[in-house]
Structure formats: C-alpha cells, structure tokens
Amino acid sequence: MRKPDPQPLLHAALQLGLGAEDCAYVGDDERDILAARAARMPSIAALWGYRLSDDDPTTWRADVSAATPRALLDPAAWPQAR
C-alpha cells in the first residue's frame, strides 16, 4: 500500500489505541494530505522538507500548515478536534 492509501495511517492509529480523528498526520507532500483526508485524520502540511520548486503546499487543503518542525511544539499549530 502506498499513499494516498489510508491503511498505513489507520493501522498506526489502531496500534496506538486511538481513533484516526484523535491523531494528526504531518506531511511534506500532497499525497500525505490526501492519505490523511482518506483516513479522516486531521492533517498538517509541513512547509519544510523535500519539495519540488513548483509544488505549492497551500493548494493541498491541509487542515493547518507548519513552517518549521519547531512550530509543531506549539499546541496552537495543531488542528482542532472535529
């Protein structure tokens, strides 16, 4: 299974004993955001990492974006529960 297949995300949530809605998936590619959406898991677009110069993460429709890994330490950076 490859992203955007949601099964790996759902499996990870199950292993943690959590529902997908109680997790958030951080990704630096549109496939990551699509996988999170398919899993009904909140998503965070990582604005750092490997990305082609013409790829625009603002078009991925993630729930929120984070400019740096350090930004994830701030609870305000995380998507609100649905």
N, CA, C and O of each residue as an XYZ file, in Angstrom:
328
protein
N       0.844     -1.183      0.000
C       0.000      0.000      0.000
C       0.884      1.240      0.000
O       1.862      1.331      0.742
N       0.523      2.169     -0.832
C       1.264      3.420     -0.912
C       0.292      4.574     -0.743
O      -0.885      4.488     -1.093
N       0.832      5.666     -0.188
C      -0.001      6.856     -0.074
C      -0.435      7.277     -1.468
O       0.366      7.236     -2.402
N      -1.660      7.671     -1.620
C      -2.593      8.143     -0.605
C      -3.504      7.081      0.011
O      -4.544      7.432      0.569
N      -3.152      5.799     -0.071
C      -3.938      4.771      0.599
C      -3.931      5.062      2.102
O      -2.858      5.240      2.679
N      -5.089      5.115      2.744
C      -5.149      5.481      4.163
C      -4.789      4.347      5.118
O      -4.634      4.594      6.313
N      -4.652      3.120      4.639
C      -4.468      1.983      5.537
C      -3.258      2.096      6.468
O      -3.393      1.773      7.648
N      -2.079      2.537      6.002
C      -0.965      2.666      6.952
C      -1.259      3.656      8.085
O      -0.841      3.434      9.222
N      -1.963      4.725      7.788
C      -2.301      5.704      8.821
C      -3.301      5.108      9.802
O      -3.181      5.291     11.013
N      -4.284      4.397      9.270
C      -5.283      3.763     10.132
C      -4.648      2.678     10.991
O      -5.009      2.521     12.157
N      -3.716      1.936     10.432
C      -3.014      0.899     11.185
C      -2.216      1.521     12.334
O      -2.239      1.012     13.455
N      -1.513      2.617     12.055
C      -0.732      3.295     13.092
C      -1.640      3.775     14.223
O      -1.305      3.612     15.396
N      -2.779      4.361     13.882
C      -3.717      4.822     14.909
C      -4.208      3.641     15.742
O      -4.289      3.730     16.967
N      -4.533      2.541     15.079
C      -5.003      1.346     15.781
C      -3.932      0.829     16.739
O      -4.237      0.465     17.874
N      -2.682      0.795     16.287
C      -1.588      0.334     17.138
C      -1.418      1.222     18.373
O      -0.998      0.754     19.432
N      -1.743      2.486     18.226
C      -1.670      3.423     19.354
C      -2.912      3.365     20.236
O      -2.953      3.968     21.309
N      -3.919      2.636     19.775
C      -5.169      2.564     20.524
C      -6.002      3.822     20.392
O      -6.776      4.155     21.290
N      -5.851      4.521     19.282
C      -6.554      5.788     19.055
C      -7.401      5.711     17.796
O      -7.122      4.924     16.891
N      -8.428      6.531     17.751
C      -9.173      6.705     16.528
C      -8.417      7.661     15.617
O      -7.652      8.502     16.090
N      -8.625      7.535     14.332
C      -7.942      8.413     13.378
C      -8.202      9.880     13.693
O      -7.319     10.720     13.521
N      -9.395     10.185     14.146
C      -9.746     11.575     14.442
C      -8.971     12.134     15.634
O      -8.937     13.346     15.844
N      -8.343     11.238     16.421
C      -7.565     11.661     17.584
C      -6.076     11.775     17.278
O      -5.265     12.010     18.174
N      -5.729     11.609     16.021
C      -4.344     11.717     15.564
C      -4.249     12.879     14.583
O      -5.263     13.450     14.180
N      -3.045     13.216     14.212
C      -2.819     14.176     13.126
C      -1.640     13.661     12.324
O      -0.688     13.115     12.881
N      -1.709     13.838     11.017
C      -0.641     13.375     10.141
C       0.079     14.584      9.573
O      -0.539     15.473      8.988
N       1.394     14.607      9.752
C       2.231     15.685      9.245
C       2.882     15.204      7.956
O       3.531     14.158      7.935
N       2.709     15.962      6.890
C       3.285     15.542      5.622
C       3.877     16.677      4.824
O       3.446     17.826      4.922
N       4.888     16.326      4.022
C       5.530     17.332      3.168
C       5.248     17.079      1.690
O       5.991     17.532      0.821
N       4.164     16.350      1.415
C       3.765     16.057      0.045
C       2.239     16.008     -0.014
O       1.588     15.650      0.968
N       1.682     16.360     -1.145
C       0.222     16.346     -1.275
C      -0.349     14.956     -1.017
O      -1.447     14.831     -0.476
N       0.389     13.901     -1.402
C      -0.086     12.534     -1.133
C      -0.308     12.303      0.346
O      -1.225     11.574      0.726
N       0.522     12.916      1.199
C       0.360     12.779      2.643
C      -0.974     13.364      3.092
O      -1.686     12.770      3.901
N      -1.296     14.522      2.563
C      -2.541     15.197      2.942
C      -3.736     14.409      2.408
O      -4.753     14.292      3.093
N      -3.625     13.874      1.204
C      -4.707     13.047      0.650
C      -4.904     11.778      1.468
O      -6.039     11.353      1.683
N      -3.814     11.169      1.925
C      -3.913      9.971      2.758
C      -4.600     10.301      4.078
O      -5.460      9.548      4.535
N      -4.231     11.411      4.688
C      -4.867     11.815      5.940
C      -6.356     12.056      5.735
O      -7.178     11.616      6.539
N      -6.697     12.745      4.671
C      -8.105     13.013      4.388
C      -8.872     11.699      4.191
O      -9.982     11.547      4.701
N      -8.284     10.754      3.453
C      -8.941      9.461      3.222
C      -9.111      8.678      4.520
O     -10.055      7.899      4.659
N      -8.198      8.883      5.470
C      -8.290      8.218      6.768
C      -9.179      8.981      7.739
O      -9.420      8.525      8.857
N      -9.665     10.140      7.312
C     -10.435     11.038      8.184
C      -9.614     11.475      9.399
O     -10.110     11.579     10.521
N      -8.334     11.725      9.115
C      -7.373     12.141     10.127
C      -7.004     13.600      9.856
O      -6.755     13.952      8.703
N      -6.962     14.449     10.865
C      -6.518     15.824     10.649
C      -5.109     15.842     10.045
O      -4.295     14.959     10.313
N      -4.840     16.854      9.233
C      -3.557     16.913      8.537
C      -2.844     18.231      8.787
O      -3.457     19.277      9.001
N      -1.513     18.133      8.751
C      -0.646     19.303      8.876
C       0.323     19.279      7.707
O       1.064     18.312      7.536
N       0.323     20.324      6.909
C       1.268     20.433      5.803
C       2.586     20.967      6.341
O       2.646     22.067      6.889
N       3.639     20.179      6.179
C       4.981     20.604      6.571
C       5.536     21.491      5.469
O       5.691     21.048      4.331
N       5.831     22.719      5.796
C       6.326     23.661      4.802
C       7.836     23.583      4.659
O       8.433     24.439      4.005
N       8.463     22.589      5.248
C       9.885     22.329      5.105
C      10.029     20.933      4.488
O       9.034     20.235      4.296
N      11.230     20.538      4.187
C      11.482     19.199      3.667
C      11.605     19.190      2.159
O      11.638     20.237      1.513
N      11.674     17.996      1.614
C      11.832     17.835      0.176
C      10.556     18.237     -0.544
O       9.471     17.749     -0.225
N      10.690     19.119     -1.505
C       9.537     19.517     -2.319
C      10.070     20.144     -3.600
O      11.042     20.900     -3.573
N       9.441     19.833     -4.700
C       9.828     20.450     -5.968
C       9.509     21.937     -5.922
O       8.565     22.350     -5.249
N      10.279     22.730     -6.623
C      10.130     24.187     -6.554
C       8.770     24.664     -7.041
O       8.303     25.716     -6.604
N       8.119     23.920     -7.937
C       6.811     24.357     -8.434
C       5.640     23.758     -7.643
O       4.483     23.948     -8.020
N       5.927     23.042     -6.560
C       4.883     22.448     -5.728
C       4.453     23.463     -4.675
O       5.290     23.988     -3.941
N       3.161     23.741     -4.596
C       2.633     24.760     -3.689
C       1.791     24.113     -2.597
O       0.642     23.750     -2.849
N       2.336     23.957     -1.382
C       1.596     23.289     -0.313
C       0.320     24.014      0.119
O      -0.531     23.416      0.778
N       0.177     25.272     -0.236
C      -1.060     25.966      0.138
C      -2.250     25.454     -0.676
O      -3.398     25.725     -0.324
N      -1.992     24.721     -1.755
C      -3.083     24.182     -2.575
C      -3.512     22.781     -2.130
O      -4.477     22.234     -2.665
N      -2.810     22.201     -1.163
C      -3.108     20.825     -0.744
C      -4.352     20.704      0.127
O      -4.877     19.604      0.303
N      -4.823     21.805      0.666
C      -6.010     21.831      1.533
C      -5.812     21.056      2.838
O      -6.725     20.377      3.309
N      -4.617     21.163      3.413
C      -4.371     20.590      4.735
C      -5.190     21.373      5.763
O      -5.594     22.509      5.515
N      -5.426     20.757      6.904
C      -6.180     21.452      7.953
C      -5.403     22.651      8.487
O      -5.984     23.706      8.742
N      -4.103     22.492      8.655
C      -3.215     23.594      9.054
C      -1.858     23.360      8.407
O      -1.599     22.291      7.854
N      -0.999     24.364      8.478
C       0.367     24.261      7.979
C       1.323     24.611      9.099
O       0.978     25.355     10.017
N       2.530     24.068      9.020
C       3.578     24.388      9.988
C       4.821     24.788      9.209
O       5.265     24.063      8.319
N       5.378     25.938      9.547
C       6.527     26.462      8.816
C       7.825     25.739      9.157
O       8.706     25.620      8.305
N       7.953     25.257     10.381
C       9.171     24.576     10.825
C       8.788     23.410     11.737
O       7.681     23.387     12.273
N       9.682     22.451     11.918
C       9.398     21.382     12.879
C       9.154     21.926     14.284
O       8.308     21.409     15.013
N       9.885     22.957     14.660
C       9.707     23.550     15.997
C       8.275     24.070     16.196
O       7.767     24.069     17.317
N       7.634     24.508     15.121
C       6.262     25.022     15.229
C       5.305     23.949     15.745
O       4.273     24.272     16.333
N       5.639     22.681     15.531
C       4.762     21.599     15.995
C       4.753     21.464     17.512
O       3.889     20.787     18.070
N       5.702     22.100     18.180
C       5.728     22.068     19.642
C       4.654     22.958     20.255
O       4.320     22.813     21.431
N       4.121     23.865     19.471
C       3.081     24.786     19.935
C       1.712     24.156     19.706
O       1.342     23.905     18.559
N       0.947     23.892     20.770
C      -0.371     23.282     20.598
C      -1.284     24.048     19.653
O      -2.178     23.456     19.048
N      -1.078     25.341     19.518
C      -1.906     26.138     18.608
C      -1.656     25.766     17.150
O      -2.470     26.088     16.284
N      -0.540     25.091     16.866
C      -0.214     24.701     15.491
C      -1.009     23.485     15.038
O      -1.069     23.196     13.843
N      -1.610     22.783     15.962
C      -2.292     21.526     15.638
C      -3.742     21.768     15.263
O      -4.361     22.705     15.768
N      -4.292     20.946     14.391
C      -5.710     21.101     14.004
C      -6.610     20.900     15.222
O      -6.313     20.095     16.105
N      -7.687     21.627     15.251
C      -8.664     21.465     16.307
C      -9.458     20.185     16.069
O      -9.659     19.781     14.923
N      -9.907     19.551     17.140
C     -10.726     18.337     17.013
C     -11.987     18.659     16.225
O     -12.564     19.740     16.340
N     -12.386     17.704     15.438
C     -13.586     17.917     14.605
C     -14.814     17.502     15.328
O     -15.915     17.608     14.786
